[in-house]
Amino acid sequence: MKGLTCELCGSNDLVKQDGVFVCQSCNTKYSVEEAKKLMFGTRQTPAQNEADLSNLYELARNAKNANNNEVAKNYYAQIAKIDQNSWEAHFYNIYFEALSLYNRGYKISKFALQAESTIDLTTPRVLELVQKNVNDETEQRNAINEISDRLFYITDTFNNLSKYYYEHELSDRLKNSDNKYVQDYVDKCYFAATILYTLGDELIAKFGDKYSDIAVKAWKKGIEYHMPLMKNFVKKEVNQEKINGYADKILKYDPNYERPTFKKKGLFGRFR
């Protein structure tokens, strides 16, 4: 017998909620019977042959392309339990869960940060699956493009929803009376930048300079999200150093890139 381990993200933090076991990292749900099979290493899959798996992929992709996110997520969750080497299933199961969680709870810092953290923690694993299992050059490039395009989209969603809530939905009274709302805004936008920093770093770490064009794009966008937050940081030097570090990485591949400039006076920092 072995402990419970989530088949999607590898986490051991599974908690029983409402009659099912829920992974606290990626929110994948397992019935009691499925949990027993996980523990004893005898888990059976819903699809028993390649034809069934191929059908699941077709259903998942059709739902994804039709923007039926919840339906797509459910199909990808099934695929991930069958094909543990599928970058596509692992990525989209987490991606659609995070997107749904953020859209429902972007006003609540706990839910928003959970969604962002899940994406950030999943990216290295997904890229590792691409590296190890997608050998065809064209297919690999297509996979990397698809992953990065989705991450650019979801971080833009994270950043814009957080800014909109803070700037237009949150009352001035709350913004001025309780600094926690500013802290929440900073945390959420900062995490969007972190996801893209991670994407660029992992692409270089796993593939060398092969996808440096995408890595550079990710680092630039991360700095774009990071810079407006500078006025709110207590540890300005730490954040300035981080931004300059990514600017150095960008300049290695894009010598024409203009390094961000920082104001030396007039900034009243409060956070981080």
C-alpha positions, 0 to 999 in steps of 0.5 A: 500500500502507498500514500495518496498521490495526485496523478496530475501534479504529483501532490500528496496533499489530498483532502476528503471533501463532500465525499470525494478526495480533492487535490489541494494543488490542482483541484483534481477530484477522486472518488473513494473507489479511485482513491483506494485504487491509487493507494493500492496501485491497481487503478483502472482507467476509463478507456482501455485502448488507444481508440478510446484515448483518441476519441477523448482527445478529439472531444477535448480539443473540440470543446477547447476550440469551442471555448467550452472550458468546463467540458474540455477540462473534464475530458482532459482530466480523464486523459491525464489519468490515462496518459501520464506523459501527455503535456496537453492533458496535464496543461489544459486540465490545470489551465482551465481550472485556474481560469475558471477559479480566477474568473469566479474569484478574482475579487478574493485574493485567496482564490486568485493567488491559488489560481496563479500559483497553480499555473506557475507550479505546473509550467515546469512540469508541462515543459518537461513533458514536452521535452521528454515526449515530443521529439518531432521538431515541428510538433515540439515547436507547435506545443511550445507555441500553444503553451506560451500563447495560453500563458500570455492570455491567462496572465493578461487576464489575471493582470487586467481583472486585478487592475480593473477591480482595484481601479474601478470596482473597489471604493476609494474608501476601502482603498484608503482605509485598508492597505490590504486591498492594495496589497492584494492588488500588488500580489495578484499583478506581481504573480502574473509577472512571475508566471512569465518569468518562470516560462522564460527561465524554464524554456532556456533551462530545458531547451537552451536557446532553441525557443529564446524568442518566446523566452524573451517575449515572456520576460518582456511581458513580465517586466511590463506587469512588474514595473507599474507596481514599483511605487507600492514596494517597500523593498524597491531595491530587491524588485529593481534588481530582479527587473534588471536581472531579466533585462540582462537576460533579454539583452543577451538575445535582443541587444536593441532592448531598452532597459527600464528606468527607475525614478530615484525620488518621489516614490512612497513604498508600502509593500513587498 
